[in-house]
């Protein structure tokens, strides 16, 4: 598996987790802990400027989904 395929697989796994569970990955739940660590690592890489442009766009969409999910769950 190439690095690109691995990144896409992790991206899709996080996105599917949020869509299926209607919550963000959390350090308090075993099934989301690894996903949360991946998101944190990718956020650091993006902020350091180590992302290719197409990854930046996709990851920003994922971060927007996470923020939207935070707002929705805040009122529940």
PyMOL Python script that loads the backbone (N, CA, C, O; Angstrom):
from pymol import cmd

cmd.read_pdbstr("""\
ATOM      1  N   UNK A   1       0.846  -1.166   0.000  1.00  0.00           N
ATOM      2  CA  UNK A   1       0.000   0.000   0.000  1.00  0.00           C
ATOM      3  C   UNK A   1       0.903   1.245   0.000  1.00  0.00           C
ATOM      4  O   UNK A   1       1.829   1.355   0.803  1.00  0.00           O
ATOM      5  N   UNK A   2       0.618   2.154  -0.897  1.00  0.00           N
ATOM      6  CA  UNK A   2       1.426   3.371  -0.976  1.00  0.00           C
ATOM      7  C   UNK A   2       1.018   4.344   0.132  1.00  0.00           C
ATOM      8  O   UNK A   2      -0.015   4.180   0.780  1.00  0.00           O
ATOM      9  N   UNK A   3       1.850   5.344   0.324  1.00  0.00           N
ATOM     10  CA  UNK A   3       1.564   6.351   1.335  1.00  0.00           C
ATOM     11  C   UNK A   3       0.253   7.071   1.015  1.00  0.00           C
ATOM     12  O   UNK A   3      -0.533   7.371   1.914  1.00  0.00           O
ATOM     13  N   UNK A   4       0.029   7.341  -0.246  1.00  0.00           N
ATOM     14  CA  UNK A   4      -1.197   8.019  -0.667  1.00  0.00           C
ATOM     15  C   UNK A   4      -2.436   7.172  -0.383  1.00  0.00           C
ATOM     16  O   UNK A   4      -3.451   7.683   0.090  1.00  0.00           O
ATOM     17  N   UNK A   5      -2.346   5.889  -0.673  1.00  0.00           N
ATOM     18  CA  UNK A   5      -3.464   4.981  -0.402  1.00  0.00           C
ATOM     19  C   UNK A   5      -3.735   4.877   1.094  1.00  0.00           C
ATOM     20  O   UNK A   5      -4.891   4.830   1.515  1.00  0.00           O
ATOM     21  N   UNK A   6      -2.682   4.841   1.890  1.00  0.00           N
ATOM     22  CA  UNK A   6      -2.832   4.770   3.343  1.00  0.00           C
ATOM     23  C   UNK A   6      -3.500   6.044   3.882  1.00  0.00           C
ATOM     24  O   UNK A   6      -4.380   5.975   4.740  1.00  0.00           O
ATOM     25  N   UNK A   7      -3.069   7.211   3.365  1.00  0.00           N
ATOM     26  CA  UNK A   7      -3.656   8.468   3.807  1.00  0.00           C
ATOM     27  C   UNK A   7      -5.144   8.516   3.450  1.00  0.00           C
ATOM     28  O   UNK A   7      -5.972   8.906   4.274  1.00  0.00           O
ATOM     29  N   UNK A   8      -5.478   8.122   2.227  1.00  0.00           N
ATOM     30  CA  UNK A   8      -6.876   8.106   1.793  1.00  0.00           C
ATOM     31  C   UNK A   8      -7.707   7.133   2.621  1.00  0.00           C
ATOM     32  O   UNK A   8      -8.858   7.429   2.941  1.00  0.00           O
ATOM     33  N   UNK A   9      -7.147   5.983   2.971  1.00  0.00           N
ATOM     34  CA  UNK A   9      -7.865   5.003   3.782  1.00  0.00           C
ATOM     35  C   UNK A   9      -8.150   5.570   5.172  1.00  0.00           C
ATOM     36  O   UNK A   9      -9.258   5.418   5.686  1.00  0.00           O
ATOM     37  N   UNK A  10      -7.165   6.217   5.779  1.00  0.00           N
ATOM     38  CA  UNK A  10      -7.375   6.819   7.099  1.00  0.00           C
ATOM     39  C   UNK A  10      -8.385   7.964   7.029  1.00  0.00           C
ATOM     40  O   UNK A  10      -9.241   8.099   7.904  1.00  0.00           O
ATOM     41  N   UNK A  11      -8.281   8.777   5.999  1.00  0.00           N
ATOM     42  CA  UNK A  11      -9.213   9.883   5.803  1.00  0.00           C
ATOM     43  C   UNK A  11     -10.644   9.356   5.702  1.00  0.00           C
ATOM     44  O   UNK A  11     -11.546   9.859   6.371  1.00  0.00           O
ATOM     45  N   UNK A  12     -10.843   8.352   4.870  1.00  0.00           N
ATOM     46  CA  UNK A  12     -12.175   7.771   4.686  1.00  0.00           C
ATOM     47  C   UNK A  12     -12.679   7.110   5.964  1.00  0.00           C
ATOM     48  O   UNK A  12     -13.872   7.159   6.261  1.00  0.00           O
ATOM     49  N   UNK A  13     -11.782   6.497   6.716  1.00  0.00           N
ATOM     50  CA  UNK A  13     -12.180   5.853   7.962  1.00  0.00           C
ATOM     51  C   UNK A  13     -12.679   6.878   8.979  1.00  0.00           C
ATOM     52  O   UNK A  13     -13.682   6.642   9.652  1.00  0.00           O
ATOM     53  N   UNK A  14     -11.995   8.004   9.094  1.00  0.00           N
ATOM     54  CA  UNK A  14     -12.427   9.058  10.013  1.00  0.00           C
ATOM     55  C   UNK A  14     -13.755   9.636   9.555  1.00  0.00           C
ATOM     56  O   UNK A  14     -14.667   9.822  10.362  1.00  0.00           O
ATOM     57  N   UNK A  15     -13.866   9.918   8.271  1.00  0.00           N
ATOM     58  CA  UNK A  15     -15.100  10.494   7.731  1.00  0.00           C
ATOM     59  C   UNK A  15     -16.284   9.544   7.937  1.00  0.00           C
ATOM     60  O   UNK A  15     -17.363   9.978   8.341  1.00  0.00           O
ATOM     61  N   UNK A  16     -16.090   8.268   7.665  1.00  0.00           N
ATOM     62  CA  UNK A  16     -17.158   7.285   7.869  1.00  0.00           C
ATOM     63  C   UNK A  16     -17.513   7.154   9.336  1.00  0.00           C
ATOM     64  O   UNK A  16     -18.689   7.008   9.670  1.00  0.00           O
ATOM     65  N   UNK A  17     -16.525   7.203  10.225  1.00  0.00           N
ATOM     66  CA  UNK A  17     -16.782   7.112  11.656  1.00  0.00           C
ATOM     67  C   UNK A  17     -17.713   8.233  12.094  1.00  0.00           C
ATOM     68  O   UNK A  17     -18.674   7.999  12.826  1.00  0.00           O
ATOM     69  N   UNK A  18     -17.426   9.447  11.646  1.00  0.00           N
ATOM     70  CA  UNK A  18     -18.247  10.597  12.029  1.00  0.00           C
ATOM     71  C   UNK A  18     -19.660  10.464  11.472  1.00  0.00           C
ATOM     72  O   UNK A  18     -20.635  10.724  12.177  1.00  0.00           O
ATOM     73  N   UNK A  19     -19.769  10.065  10.224  1.00  0.00           N
ATOM     74  CA  UNK A  19     -21.080   9.947   9.593  1.00  0.00           C
ATOM     75  C   UNK A  19     -21.925   8.835  10.208  1.00  0.00           C
ATOM     76  O   UNK A  19     -23.137   8.996  10.357  1.00  0.00           O
ATOM     77  N   UNK A  20     -21.316   7.727  10.563  1.00  0.00           N
ATOM     78  CA  UNK A  20     -22.059   6.587  11.116  1.00  0.00           C
ATOM     79  C   UNK A  20     -22.418   6.807  12.590  1.00  0.00           C
ATOM     80  O   UNK A  20     -23.546   6.542  13.006  1.00  0.00           O
ATOM     81  N   UNK A  21     -21.449   7.293  13.375  1.00  0.00           N
ATOM     82  CA  UNK A  21     -21.659   7.418  14.812  1.00  0.00           C
ATOM     83  C   UNK A  21     -22.222   8.772  15.235  1.00  0.00           C
ATOM     84  O   UNK A  21     -22.606   8.943  16.392  1.00  0.00           O
ATOM     85  N   UNK A  22     -22.277   9.726  14.327  1.00  0.00           N
ATOM     86  CA  UNK A  22     -22.785  11.074  14.605  1.00  0.00           C
ATOM     87  C   UNK A  22     -22.048  11.720  15.778  1.00  0.00           C
ATOM     88  O   UNK A  22     -22.643  12.450  16.571  1.00  0.00           O
ATOM     89  N   UNK A  23     -20.767  11.446  15.876  1.00  0.00           N
ATOM     90  CA  UNK A  23     -19.912  12.074  16.877  1.00  0.00           C
ATOM     91  C   UNK A  23     -18.482  12.017  16.373  1.00  0.00           C
ATOM     92  O   UNK A  23     -18.154  11.239  15.477  1.00  0.00           O
ATOM     93  N   UNK A  24     -17.641  12.847  16.956  1.00  0.00           N
ATOM     94  CA  UNK A  24     -16.235  12.888  16.573  1.00  0.00           C
ATOM     95  C   UNK A  24     -15.459  11.800  17.299  1.00  0.00           C
ATOM     96  O   UNK A  24     -15.892  11.328  18.350  1.00  0.00           O
ATOM     97  N   UNK A  25     -14.323  11.397  16.752  1.00  0.00           N
ATOM     98  CA  UNK A  25     -13.461  10.457  17.480  1.00  0.00           C
ATOM     99  C   UNK A  25     -13.047  11.072  18.816  1.00  0.00           C
ATOM    100  O   UNK A  25     -12.821  12.279  18.912  1.00  0.00           O
ATOM    101  N   UNK A  26     -12.951  10.231  19.839  1.00  0.00           N
ATOM    102  CA  UNK A  26     -12.662  10.730  21.177  1.00  0.00           C
ATOM    103  C   UNK A  26     -11.615   9.856  21.851  1.00  0.00           C
ATOM    104  O   UNK A  26     -11.522   8.657  21.589  1.00  0.00           O
ATOM    105  N   UNK A  27     -10.839  10.470  22.715  1.00  0.00           N
ATOM    106  CA  UNK A  27      -9.848   9.695  23.467  1.00  0.00           C
ATOM    107  C   UNK A  27     -10.517   8.859  24.550  1.00  0.00           C
ATOM    108  O   UNK A  27      -9.883   7.984  25.139  1.00  0.00           O
ATOM    109  N   UNK A  28     -11.791   9.122  24.815  1.00  0.00           N
ATOM    110  CA  UNK A  28     -12.518   8.403  25.855  1.00  0.00           C
ATOM    111  C   UNK A  28     -13.157   7.109  25.353  1.00  0.00           C
ATOM    112  O   UNK A  28     -13.650   6.311  26.150  1.00  0.00           O
ATOM    113  N   UNK A  29     -13.151   6.901  24.060  1.00  0.00           N
ATOM    114  CA  UNK A  29     -13.721   5.687  23.479  1.00  0.00           C
ATOM    115  C   UNK A  29     -12.637   4.970  22.683  1.00  0.00           C
ATOM    116  O   UNK A  29     -11.976   5.576  21.840  1.00  0.00           O
ATOM    117  N   UNK A  30     -12.461   3.705  22.946  1.00  0.00           N
ATOM    118  CA  UNK A  30     -11.393   2.910  22.323  1.00  0.00           C
ATOM    119  C   UNK A  30     -11.465   2.971  20.801  1.00  0.00           C
ATOM    120  O   UNK A  30     -10.439   3.147  20.144  1.00  0.00           O
ATOM    121  N   UNK A  31     -12.660   2.829  20.231  1.00  0.00           N
ATOM    122  CA  UNK A  31     -12.770   2.743  18.775  1.00  0.00           C
ATOM    123  C   UNK A  31     -12.397   4.047  18.069  1.00  0.00           C
ATOM    124  O   UNK A  31     -12.090   4.031  16.877  1.00  0.00           O
ATOM    125  N   UNK A  32     -12.417   5.164  18.776  1.00  0.00           N
ATOM    126  CA  UNK A  32     -12.089   6.427  18.143  1.00  0.00           C
ATOM    127  C   UNK A  32     -10.723   6.972  18.499  1.00  0.00           C
ATOM    128  O   UNK A  32     -10.296   7.981  17.938  1.00  0.00           O
ATOM    129  N   UNK A  33     -10.039   6.333  19.406  1.00  0.00           N
ATOM    130  CA  UNK A  33      -8.764   6.858  19.902  1.00  0.00           C
ATOM    131  C   UNK A  33      -7.705   6.948  18.801  1.00  0.00           C
ATOM    132  O   UNK A  33      -7.043   7.978  18.672  1.00  0.00           O
ATOM    133  N   UNK A  34      -7.536   5.902  18.018  1.00  0.00           N
ATOM    134  CA  UNK A  34      -6.544   5.917  16.937  1.00  0.00           C
ATOM    135  C   UNK A  34      -6.909   6.938  15.864  1.00  0.00           C
ATOM    136  O   UNK A  34      -6.039   7.596  15.293  1.00  0.00           O
ATOM    137  N   UNK A  35      -8.193   7.059  15.603  1.00  0.00           N
ATOM    138  CA  UNK A  35      -8.637   8.033  14.611  1.00  0.00           C
ATOM    139  C   UNK A  35      -8.352   9.450  15.084  1.00  0.00           C
ATOM    140  O   UNK A  35      -7.921  10.294  14.298  1.00  0.00           O
ATOM    141  N   UNK A  36      -8.589   9.713  16.351  1.00  0.00           N
ATOM    142  CA  UNK A  36      -8.312  11.032  16.914  1.00  0.00           C
ATOM    143  C   UNK A  36      -6.824  11.351  16.817  1.00  0.00           C
ATOM    144  O   UNK A  36      -6.450  12.471  16.471  1.00  0.00           O
ATOM    145  N   UNK A  37      -5.981  10.380  17.119  1.00  0.00           N
ATOM    146  CA  UNK A  37      -4.534  10.592  17.011  1.00  0.00           C
ATOM    147  C   UNK A  37      -4.119  10.895  15.578  1.00  0.00           C
ATOM    148  O   UNK A  37      -3.238  11.725  15.351  1.00  0.00           O
ATOM    149  N   UNK A  38      -4.745  10.230  14.605  1.00  0.00           N
ATOM    150  CA  UNK A  38      -4.432  10.490  13.205  1.00  0.00           C
ATOM    151  C   UNK A  38      -4.829  11.911  12.832  1.00  0.00           C
ATOM    152  O   UNK A  38      -4.075  12.611  12.155  1.00  0.00           O
ATOM    153  N   UNK A  39      -6.006  12.339  13.268  1.00  0.00           N
ATOM    154  CA  UNK A  39      -6.467  13.695  12.961  1.00  0.00           C
ATOM    155  C   UNK A  39      -5.511  14.721  13.570  1.00  0.00           C
ATOM    156  O   UNK A  39      -5.157  15.699  12.911  1.00  0.00           O
ATOM    157  N   UNK A  40      -5.092  14.510  14.813  1.00  0.00           N
ATOM    158  CA  UNK A  40      -4.161  15.443  15.463  1.00  0.00           C
ATOM    159  C   UNK A  40      -2.837  15.513  14.716  1.00  0.00           C
ATOM    160  O   UNK A  40      -2.291  16.597  14.509  1.00  0.00           O
ATOM    161  N   UNK A  41      -2.325  14.363  14.313  1.00  0.00           N
ATOM    162  CA  UNK A  41      -1.058  14.321  13.587  1.00  0.00           C
ATOM    163  C   UNK A  41      -1.183  15.044  12.249  1.00  0.00           C
ATOM    164  O   UNK A  41      -0.287  15.796  11.867  1.00  0.00           O
ATOM    165  N   UNK A  42      -2.265  14.827  11.549  1.00  0.00           N
ATOM    166  CA  UNK A  42      -2.452  15.459  10.249  1.00  0.00           C
ATOM    167  C   UNK A  42      -2.632  16.972  10.391  1.00  0.00           C
ATOM    168  O   UNK A  42      -2.172  17.735   9.542  1.00  0.00           O
ATOM    169  N   UNK A  43      -3.293  17.399  11.453  1.00  0.00           N
ATOM    170  CA  UNK A  43      -3.460  18.833  11.699  1.00  0.00           C
ATOM    171  C   UNK A  43      -2.092  19.491  11.909  1.00  0.00           C
ATOM    172  O   UNK A  43      -1.843  20.582  11.395  1.00  0.00           O
ATOM    173  N   UNK A  44      -1.212  18.835  12.657  1.00  0.00           N
ATOM    174  CA  UNK A  44       0.135  19.369  12.880  1.00  0.00           C
ATOM    175  C   UNK A  44       0.913  19.449  11.565  1.00  0.00           C
ATOM    176  O   UNK A  44       1.590  20.443  11.307  1.00  0.00           O
ATOM    177  N   UNK A  45       0.821  18.417  10.742  1.00  0.00           N
ATOM    178  CA  UNK A  45       1.515  18.422   9.457  1.00  0.00           C
ATOM    179  C   UNK A  45       0.982  19.523   8.543  1.00  0.00           C
ATOM    180  O   UNK A  45       1.751  20.191   7.851  1.00  0.00           O
ATOM    181  N   UNK A  46      -0.337  19.706   8.545  1.00  0.00           N
ATOM    182  CA  UNK A  46      -0.928  20.743   7.703  1.00  0.00           C
ATOM    183  C   UNK A  46      -0.455  22.121   8.162  1.00  0.00           C
ATOM    184  O   UNK A  46      -0.095  22.962   7.337  1.00  0.00           O
ATOM    185  N   UNK A  47      -0.453  22.352   9.464  1.00  0.00           N
ATOM    186  CA  UNK A  47      -0.017  23.640   9.992  1.00  0.00           C
ATOM    187  C   UNK A  47       1.463  23.898   9.733  1.00  0.00           C
ATOM    188  O   UNK A  47       1.885  25.049   9.628  1.00  0.00           O
ATOM    189  N   UNK A  48       2.245  22.840   9.631  1.00  0.00           N
ATOM    190  CA  UNK A  48       3.678  22.972   9.353  1.00  0.00           C
ATOM    191  C   UNK A  48       3.949  23.170   7.862  1.00  0.00           C
ATOM    192  O   UNK A  48       5.083  23.436   7.465  1.00  0.00           O
ATOM    193  N   UNK A  49       2.906  23.039   7.036  1.00  0.00           N
ATOM    194  CA  UNK A  49       3.072  23.218   5.597  1.00  0.00           C
ATOM    195  C   UNK A  49       3.610  21.998   4.887  1.00  0.00           C
ATOM    196  O   UNK A  49       4.188  22.117   3.806  1.00  0.00           O
ATOM    197  N   UNK A  50       3.431  20.820   5.477  1.00  0.00           N
ATOM    198  CA  UNK A  50       3.971  19.593   4.909  1.00  0.00           C
ATOM    199  C   UNK A  50       2.963  18.842   4.041  1.00  0.00           C
ATOM    200  O   UNK A  50       3.221  17.705   3.647  1.00  0.00           O
ATOM    201  N   UNK A  51       1.827  19.455   3.741  1.00  0.00           N
ATOM    202  CA  UNK A  51       0.787  18.802   2.946  1.00  0.00           C
ATOM    203  C   UNK A  51       0.860  19.248   1.494  1.00  0.00           C
ATOM    204  O   UNK A  51       1.260  20.373   1.192  1.00  0.00           O
ATOM    205  N   UNK A  52       0.470  18.356   0.612  1.00  0.00           N
ATOM    206  CA  UNK A  52       0.265  18.724  -0.784  1.00  0.00           C
ATOM    207  C   UNK A  52      -1.089  19.439  -0.854  1.00  0.00           C
ATOM    208  O   UNK A  52      -1.948  19.230   0.003  1.00  0.00           O
ATOM    209  N   UNK A  53      -1.274  20.270  -1.860  1.00  0.00           N
ATOM    210  CA  UNK A  53      -2.461  21.123  -1.917  1.00  0.00           C
ATOM    211  C   UNK A  53      -3.764  20.323  -1.915  1.00  0.00           C
ATOM    212  O   UNK A  53      -4.717  20.712  -1.239  1.00  0.00           O
ATOM    213  N   UNK A  54      -3.826  19.221  -2.651  1.00  0.00           N
ATOM    214  CA  UNK A  54      -5.072  18.453  -2.694  1.00  0.00           C
ATOM    215  C   UNK A  54      -5.385  17.822  -1.336  1.00  0.00           C
ATOM    216  O   UNK A  54      -6.555  17.623  -1.010  1.00  0.00           O
ATOM    217  N   UNK A  55      -4.369  17.506  -0.548  1.00  0.00           N
ATOM    218  CA  UNK A  55      -4.615  16.993   0.803  1.00  0.00           C
ATOM    219  C   UNK A  55      -5.123  18.092   1.715  1.00  0.00           C
ATOM    220  O   UNK A  55      -5.964  17.845   2.579  1.00  0.00           O
ATOM    221  N   UNK A  56      -4.621  19.296   1.532  1.00  0.00           N
ATOM    222  CA  UNK A  56      -5.071  20.424   2.348  1.00  0.00           C
ATOM    223  C   UNK A  56      -6.566  20.624   2.153  1.00  0.00           C
ATOM    224  O   UNK A  56      -7.303  20.788   3.126  1.00  0.00           O
ATOM    225  N   UNK A  57      -7.016  20.610   0.913  1.00  0.00           N
ATOM    226  CA  UNK A  57      -8.437  20.807   0.613  1.00  0.00           C
ATOM    227  C   UNK A  57      -9.285  19.710   1.263  1.00  0.00           C
ATOM    228  O   UNK A  57     -10.295  20.002   1.903  1.00  0.00           O
ATOM    229  N   UNK A  58      -8.879  18.464   1.101  1.00  0.00           N
ATOM    230  CA  UNK A  58      -9.635  17.345   1.665  1.00  0.00           C
ATOM    231  C   UNK A  58      -9.637  17.396   3.186  1.00  0.00           C
ATOM    232  O   UNK A  58     -10.666  17.144   3.813  1.00  0.00           O
ATOM    233  N   UNK A  59      -8.507  17.716   3.778  1.00  0.00           N
ATOM    234  CA  UNK A  59      -8.413  17.734   5.239  1.00  0.00           C
ATOM    235  C   UNK A  59      -9.206  18.899   5.813  1.00  0.00           C
ATOM    236  O   UNK A  59      -9.789  18.768   6.889  1.00  0.00           O
ATOM    237  N   UNK A  60      -9.243  20.031   5.125  1.00  0.00           N
ATOM    238  CA  UNK A  60     -10.061  21.156   5.585  1.00  0.00           C
ATOM    239  C   UNK A  60     -11.539  20.783   5.585  1.00  0.00           C
ATOM    240  O   UNK A  60     -12.285  21.195   6.474  1.00  0.00           O
ATOM    241  N   UNK A  61     -11.964  20.006   4.595  1.00  0.00           N
ATOM    242  CA  UNK A  61     -13.343  19.514   4.564  1.00  0.00           C
ATOM    243  C   UNK A  61     -13.614  18.625   5.773  1.00  0.00           C
ATOM    244  O   UNK A  61     -14.674  18.719   6.392  1.00  0.00           O
ATOM    245  N   UNK A  62     -12.664  17.770   6.106  1.00  0.00           N
ATOM    246  CA  UNK A  62     -12.813  16.890   7.263  1.00  0.00           C
ATOM    247  C   UNK A  62     -12.876  17.706   8.554  1.00  0.00           C
ATOM    248  O   UNK A  62     -13.698  17.418   9.424  1.00  0.00           O
ATOM    249  N   UNK A  63     -12.027  18.711   8.687  1.00  0.00           N
ATOM    250  CA  UNK A  63     -12.052  19.564   9.880  1.00  0.00           C
ATOM    251  C   UNK A  63     -13.369  20.329   9.982  1.00  0.00           C
ATOM    252  O   UNK A  63     -13.885  20.534  11.081  1.00  0.00           O
ATOM    253  N   UNK A  64     -13.911  20.749   8.848  1.00  0.00           N
ATOM    254  CA  UNK A  64     -15.209  21.426   8.851  1.00  0.00           C
ATOM    255  C   UNK A  64     -16.305  20.473   9.318  1.00  0.00           C
ATOM    256  O   UNK A  64     -17.201  20.874  10.061  1.00  0.00           O
ATOM    257  N   UNK A  65     -16.241  19.227   8.891  1.00  0.00           N
ATOM    258  CA  UNK A  65     -17.203  18.217   9.329  1.00  0.00           C
ATOM    259  C   UNK A  65     -17.093  17.989  10.831  1.00  0.00           C
ATOM    260  O   UNK A  65     -18.107  17.845  11.514  1.00  0.00           O
ATOM    261  N   UNK A  66     -15.877  17.956  11.343  1.00  0.00           N
ATOM    262  CA  UNK A  66     -15.658  17.780  12.779  1.00  0.00           C
ATOM    263  C   UNK A  66     -16.230  18.965  13.554  1.00  0.00           C
ATOM    264  O   UNK A  66     -16.894  18.775  14.573  1.00  0.00           O
ATOM    265  N   UNK A  67     -15.978  20.185  13.078  1.00  0.00           N
ATOM    266  CA  UNK A  67     -16.500  21.378  13.754  1.00  0.00           C
ATOM    267  C   UNK A  67     -18.022  21.422  13.713  1.00  0.00           C
ATOM    268  O   UNK A  67     -18.664  21.768  14.705  1.00  0.00           O
ATOM    269  N   UNK A  68     -18.593  21.075  12.575  1.00  0.00           N
ATOM    270  CA  UNK A  68     -20.052  21.041  12.445  1.00  0.00           C
ATOM    271  C   UNK A  68     -20.640  20.038  13.416  1.00  0.00           C
ATOM    272  O   UNK A  68     -21.662  20.303  14.049  1.00  0.00           O
ATOM    273  N   UNK A  69     -20.000  18.892  13.532  1.00  0.00           N
ATOM    274  CA  UNK A  69     -20.458  17.844  14.432  1.00  0.00           C
ATOM    275  C   UNK A  69     -20.373  18.295  15.884  1.00  0.00           C
ATOM    276  O   UNK A  69     -21.227  17.938  16.695  1.00  0.00           O
ATOM    277  N   UNK A  70     -19.344  19.081  16.218  1.00  0.00           N
ATOM    278  CA  UNK A  70     -19.211  19.615  17.574  1.00  0.00           C
ATOM    279  C   UNK A  70     -20.390  20.524  17.902  1.00  0.00           C
ATOM    280  O   UNK A  70     -20.973  20.438  18.983  1.00  0.00           O
ATOM    281  N   UNK A  71     -20.735  21.401  16.950  1.00  0.00           N
ATOM    282  CA  UNK A  71     -21.839  22.336  17.176  1.00  0.00           C
ATOM    283  C   UNK A  71     -23.163  21.614  17.325  1.00  0.00           C
ATOM    284  O   UNK A  71     -23.960  21.962  18.196  1.00  0.00           O
ATOM    285  N   UNK A  72     -23.411  20.623  16.495  1.00  0.00           N
ATOM    286  CA  UNK A  72     -24.668  19.872  16.548  1.00  0.00           C
ATOM    287  C   UNK A  72     -24.785  19.124  17.873  1.00  0.00           C
ATOM    288  O   UNK A  72     -25.837  19.146  18.513  1.00  0.00           O
ATOM    289  N   UNK A  73     -23.704  18.464  18.281  1.00  0.00           N
ATOM    290  CA  UNK A  73     -23.742  17.676  19.515  1.00  0.00           C
ATOM    291  C   UNK A  73     -23.718  18.542  20.764  1.00  0.00           C
ATOM    292  O   UNK A  73     -24.075  18.071  21.844  1.00  0.00           O
ATOM    293  N   UNK A  74     -23.309  19.780  20.641  1.00  0.00           N
ATOM    294  CA  UNK A  74     -23.267  20.689  21.781  1.00  0.00           C
ATOM    295  C   UNK A  74     -24.681  20.993  22.278  1.00  0.00           C
ATOM    296  O   UNK A  74     -24.888  21.207  23.472  1.00  0.00           O
ATOM    297  N   UNK A  75     -25.638  21.011  21.375  1.00  0.00           N
ATOM    298  CA  UNK A  75     -27.015  21.362  21.730  1.00  0.00           C
ATOM    299  C   UNK A  75     -27.865  20.161  22.079  1.00  0.00           C
ATOM    300  O   UNK A  75     -29.051  20.317  22.368  1.00  0.00           O
ATOM    301  N   UNK A  76     -27.309  18.990  22.063  1.00  0.00           N
ATOM    302  CA  UNK A  76     -28.073  17.777  22.390  1.00  0.00           C
ATOM    303  C   UNK A  76     -27.966  17.444  23.849  1.00  0.00           C
ATOM    304  O   UNK A  76     -28.545  16.456  24.301  1.00  0.00           O
TER     305      UNK A  76
END
""", "prot")
cmd.dss("prot")
cmd.show_as("cartoon", "prot")
cmd.util.cbc("prot")
cmd.orient("prot")
